[in-house]
């Protein structure tokens, strides 16, 4: 395996596939205080508290008992770091699901699986990449 790239900047992106998109969007904005970051289309919205990204997509089928987690994202600071992680994972024993690709909002990502089958999205996202947090 090639040398591991710079560490990720944290988990600040979670994607939920929900059967009631409008109700969930209202809950996360009205109750939880999140703001609309962008509306990709009628089936996908991105919300934020200012330093994170919650993706809510309309579920394509039943979710009861299966949960709603679609994937979670590890943030990288640059598009080059994303490419380095892709190369590193492809060279190792990681199940990579797709190639790095651009999103309409300027983000770039790819998907892979952990050994339990959870989908992970290494992602460069201009709204939250490059942020550093100082513990209290």
KEBA-549842 format. One record per residue (C-alpha): x, y negated, z negated; residue number from 0; residue in three letters. Coordinates in nm, 2 decimals, always signed. Example, Ala and Ser with C-alpha at 12.3 -4.5 7.8 and 13.67 -1.06 7.14 Angstrom:
KEBA-549842
+1.23, +0.45, -0.78, 0, ala .
+1.37, +0.11, -0.71, 1, ser .
//
This chain:
KEBA-549842
+0.00, +0.00, +0.00, 0, unk .
+0.12, -0.35, +0.08, 1, unk .
+0.19, -0.61, -0.20, 2, unk .
-0.12, -0.73, -0.37, 3, unk .
-0.21, -1.09, -0.28, 4, unk .
-0.26, -1.38, -0.53, 5, unk .
-0.52, -1.30, -0.80, 6, unk .
-0.89, -1.38, -0.73, 7, unk .
-1.02, -1.70, -0.89, 8, unk .
-1.31, -1.52, -1.06, 9, unk .
-1.66, -1.38, -1.01, 10, unk .
-1.87, -1.69, -0.92, 11, unk .
-2.10, -1.54, -0.66, 12, unk .
-2.38, -1.29, -0.71, 13, unk .
-2.63, -1.18, -0.45, 14, unk .
-2.97, -1.05, -0.54, 15, unk .
-3.22, -0.90, -0.29, 16, unk .
-3.56, -0.98, -0.44, 17, unk .
-3.92, -0.89, -0.33, 18, unk .
-4.05, -1.23, -0.44, 19, unk .
-3.80, -1.48, -0.30, 20, unk .
-4.01, -1.80, -0.36, 21, unk .
-4.10, -1.70, -0.72, 22, unk .
-3.73, -1.63, -0.80, 23, unk .
-3.61, -1.95, -0.64, 24, unk .
-3.86, -2.14, -0.85, 25, unk .
-3.75, -1.96, -1.16, 26, unk .
-3.38, -2.02, -1.11, 27, unk .
-3.44, -2.39, -1.02, 28, unk .
-3.72, -2.49, -1.26, 29, unk .
-3.64, -2.27, -1.56, 30, unk .
-3.27, -2.21, -1.53, 31, unk .
-3.18, -2.56, -1.39, 32, unk .
-2.99, -2.45, -1.08, 33, unk .
-2.99, -2.67, -0.77, 34, unk .
-3.04, -2.57, -0.41, 35, unk .
-2.70, -2.55, -0.24, 36, unk .
-2.84, -2.45, +0.10, 37, unk .
-3.12, -2.27, +0.27, 38, unk .
-2.97, -2.05, +0.53, 39, unk .
-3.31, -1.94, +0.66, 40, unk .
-3.66, -1.84, +0.54, 41, unk .
-3.52, -1.52, +0.39, 42, unk .
-3.20, -1.66, +0.22, 43, unk .
-3.12, -1.94, -0.02, 44, unk .
-2.81, -2.03, -0.21, 45, unk .
-2.84, -2.19, -0.55, 46, unk .
-2.57, -2.34, -0.78, 47, unk .
-2.50, -2.47, -1.13, 48, unk .
-2.21, -2.67, -0.97, 49, unk .
-1.93, -2.42, -0.99, 50, unk .
-2.09, -2.10, -0.87, 51, unk .
-2.32, -1.95, -0.61, 52, unk .
-2.63, -1.74, -0.65, 53, unk .
-2.76, -1.59, -0.32, 54, unk .
-3.13, -1.49, -0.32, 55, unk .
-3.24, -1.29, -0.02, 56, unk .
-3.58, -1.14, +0.06, 57, unk .
-3.56, -0.77, +0.00, 58, unk .
-3.63, -0.56, +0.30, 59, unk .
-3.80, -0.28, +0.10, 60, unk .
-3.91, -0.19, -0.25, 61, unk .
-3.67, -0.28, -0.53, 62, unk .
-3.85, -0.14, -0.84, 63, unk .
-3.62, +0.10, -1.03, 64, unk .
-3.34, +0.03, -0.79, 65, unk .
-3.25, -0.31, -0.93, 66, unk .
-3.19, -0.62, -0.71, 67, unk .
-2.81, -0.64, -0.70, 68, unk .
-2.70, -0.66, -0.34, 69, unk .
-2.33, -0.75, -0.40, 70, unk .
-2.11, -0.97, -0.61, 71, unk .
-1.83, -1.20, -0.49, 72, unk .
-1.48, -1.26, -0.59, 73, unk .
-1.37, -1.61, -0.50, 74, unk .
-1.04, -1.68, -0.32, 75, unk .
-0.89, -2.03, -0.28, 76, unk .
-0.81, -2.02, +0.10, 77, unk .
-0.91, -1.84, +0.42, 78, unk .
-0.55, -1.71, +0.44, 79, unk .
-0.59, -1.55, +0.09, 80, unk .
-0.90, -1.38, +0.22, 81, unk .
-0.71, -1.24, +0.52, 82, unk .
-0.43, -1.13, +0.28, 83, unk .
-0.69, -0.94, +0.07, 84, unk .
-0.84, -0.78, +0.38, 85, unk .
-0.50, -0.66, +0.50, 86, unk .
-0.41, -0.53, +0.15, 87, unk .
-0.74, -0.34, +0.11, 88, unk .
-0.73, -0.20, +0.46, 89, unk .
-0.37, -0.07, +0.40, 90, unk .
-0.48, +0.10, +0.07, 91, unk .
-0.75, +0.35, -0.03, 92, unk .
-1.04, +0.10, -0.03, 93, unk .
-1.36, +0.15, +0.16, 94, unk .
-1.38, -0.17, +0.37, 95, unk .
-1.73, -0.22, +0.52, 96, unk .
-1.67, -0.50, +0.77, 97, unk .
-1.41, -0.75, +0.90, 98, unk .
-1.37, -1.10, +0.77, 99, unk .
-1.63, -1.32, +0.93, 100, unk .
-1.74, -1.68, +0.92, 101, unk .
-2.07, -1.80, +0.77, 102, unk .
-2.28, -2.10, +0.89, 103, unk .
-2.20, -2.30, +0.57, 104, unk .
-1.82, -2.28, +0.62, 105, unk .
-1.76, -1.97, +0.40, 106, unk .
-1.57, -1.67, +0.52, 107, unk .
-1.59, -1.32, +0.37, 108, unk .
-1.58, -0.94, +0.41, 109, unk .
-1.73, -0.66, +0.21, 110, unk .
-1.58, -0.35, +0.05, 111, unk .
-1.69, -0.09, -0.21, 112, unk .
-1.56, +0.00, -0.55, 113, unk .
-1.53, +0.37, -0.64, 114, unk .
-1.88, +0.37, -0.78, 115, unk .
-2.03, +0.24, -0.45, 116, unk .
-2.09, -0.12, -0.57, 117, unk .
-2.05, -0.37, -0.29, 118, unk .
-1.79, -0.65, -0.35, 119, unk .
-1.76, -0.95, -0.13, 120, unk .
-1.42, -1.12, -0.14, 121, unk .
-1.52, -1.47, -0.02, 122, unk .
-1.37, -1.81, +0.06, 123, unk .
-1.65, -2.07, -0.01, 124, unk .
-1.58, -2.44, +0.04, 125, unk .
-1.82, -2.54, -0.23, 126, unk .
-1.65, -2.34, -0.50, 127, unk .
-1.31, -2.22, -0.39, 128, unk .
-1.01, -2.39, -0.54, 129, unk .
-1.19, -2.47, -0.87, 130, unk .
-0.99, -2.39, -1.18, 131, unk .
-1.15, -2.34, -1.52, 132, unk .
-0.99, -2.42, -1.85, 133, unk .
-1.10, -2.21, -2.14, 134, unk .
-1.26, -2.41, -2.42, 135, unk .
//
